Amino acid sequence: MAADNEWLLSVLVSLGRILPMLLVWSIGLVIALVRWPRHPGVSALVVAAITVAGMTSIATQVAYTVLPRYGDAAQFAKVAGIIGLGSTLVHTCAWGCMLTAVFVGRK
């Protein structure tokens, strides 16, 4: 049972590292939803970007915490590189949505 508690604590600590960003994204999500009636296209892009970035960040932190428990360091190093690359690509798409929402369609 202690190992289960240790795992949970490790996951919570890893999520704690991204808590400030999650708070900013939560505020942005609320603002986008409130402004949806006035600017539905922009709001949809912002909601999509925040959702994708947030879910990716959480999944990445959990994966980096859980995966080392199921293999040796060499295996984890290979997997960590793939996770890092995938996370970066997904975050790049999220930022693309955010920048599109900010700059495209303005007069």
TORVEXPA-899717 format. One record per residue (C-alpha): x, y, z. Coordinates in Angstrom, 1 decimal, decimal comma, padded with zeros to 4 digits. Example, Ala and Ser with C-alpha at 12.3 -4.5 7.8 and 13.67 -1.06 7.14 Angstrom:
2
NODE       x       y       z
NODE   012,3  -004,5   007,8
NODE   013,7  -001,1   007,1
END
This chain:
107
NODE       x       y       z
NODE   000,0   000,0   000,0
NODE   002,9   002,4   000,7
NODE   004,1   002,0  -002,9
NODE   000,6   003,1  -004,1
NODE   000,7   006,2  -001,9
NODE   004,2   007,0  -003,1
NODE   003,1   006,8  -006,7
NODE   000,2   009,1  -006,0
NODE   002,4   011,6  -004,2
NODE   004,8   011,5  -007,1
NODE   002,0   012,2  -009,6
NODE   000,7   015,0  -007,5
NODE   004,1   016,6  -007,1
NODE   004,7   016,4  -010,9
NODE   001,3   018,0  -011,5
NODE   002,2   020,7  -008,9
NODE   005,1   021,8  -011,1
NODE   002,6   022,8  -013,8
NODE   000,0   024,2  -011,5
NODE   000,7   027,9  -012,3
NODE   000,2   027,2  -016,0
NODE  -002,9   025,2  -015,4
NODE  -004,3   028,1  -013,4
NODE  -003,6   030,6  -016,2
NODE  -005,2   028,2  -018,7
NODE  -008,3   027,8  -016,5
NODE  -008,7   031,6  -016,4
NODE  -008,2   031,8  -020,1
NODE  -010,8   029,1  -020,6
NODE  -013,4   030,9  -018,5
NODE  -012,7   034,2  -020,4
NODE  -013,1   032,4  -023,7
NODE  -016,3   030,8  -022,7
NODE  -017,8   034,1  -021,4
NODE  -016,9   035,9  -024,6
NODE  -018,1   033,0  -026,8
NODE  -021,4   034,8  -027,9
NODE  -019,5   037,9  -029,1
NODE  -016,6   036,1  -030,8
NODE  -017,4   032,4  -031,3
NODE  -014,7   031,6  -033,8
NODE  -011,9   033,1  -031,7
NODE  -013,3   031,6  -028,6
NODE  -013,5   028,1  -030,2
NODE  -009,8   028,3  -031,2
NODE  -008,8   029,5  -027,7
NODE  -010,8   026,7  -026,0
NODE  -009,3   024,1  -028,4
NODE  -005,8   025,4  -027,8
NODE  -006,1   025,5  -024,0
NODE  -007,8   022,1  -023,8
NODE  -005,2   020,4  -026,0
NODE  -002,2   022,1  -024,3
NODE  -003,6   021,3  -020,8
NODE  -004,4   017,7  -021,5
NODE  -001,1   017,2  -023,1
NODE   000,8   018,8  -020,2
NODE  -001,0   016,6  -017,7
NODE  -000,6   013,4  -019,7
NODE   003,1   014,2  -020,2
NODE   003,7   014,8  -016,5
NODE   001,9   011,6  -015,6
NODE   003,8   009,6  -018,2
NODE   007,1   010,9  -017,0
NODE   006,2   009,9  -013,4
NODE   004,7   006,4  -014,1
NODE   006,8   005,0  -016,9
NODE   010,2   004,9  -015,1
NODE   008,6   002,3  -012,7
NODE   008,1  -000,2  -015,5
NODE   011,5  -000,6  -017,1
NODE   015,1   000,2  -016,9
NODE   016,8   003,6  -017,5
NODE   017,7   002,8  -021,1
NODE   014,2   001,9  -022,1
NODE   012,8   005,0  -020,3
NODE   015,3   007,2  -022,1
NODE   014,1   006,0  -025,5
NODE   010,4   006,4  -024,5
NODE   011,0   009,8  -022,8
NODE   012,5   011,2  -026,0
NODE   009,4   010,1  -028,0
NODE   007,1   011,5  -025,3
NODE   009,0   014,8  -025,3
NODE   008,9   015,1  -029,1
NODE   005,2   014,2  -029,2
NODE   004,4   016,7  -026,4
NODE   006,3   019,4  -028,2
NODE   004,5   018,8  -031,5
NODE   001,1   018,8  -029,8
NODE   001,9   022,0  -027,9
NODE   003,1   023,6  -031,2
NODE  -000,3   022,8  -032,7
NODE  -002,0   024,3  -029,7
NODE   000,1   027,5  -030,0
NODE  -000,8   027,6  -033,7
NODE  -004,5   027,7  -032,7
NODE  -003,9   030,4  -030,2
NODE  -001,9   032,6  -032,6
NODE  -004,5   032,0  -035,2
NODE  -007,2   033,2  -032,8
NODE  -005,2   036,3  -031,9
NODE  -004,1   037,4  -035,4
NODE  -006,2   035,9  -038,2
NODE  -009,4   037,7  -039,3
NODE  -008,6   041,1  -037,8
NODE  -009,3   044,3  -039,7
END
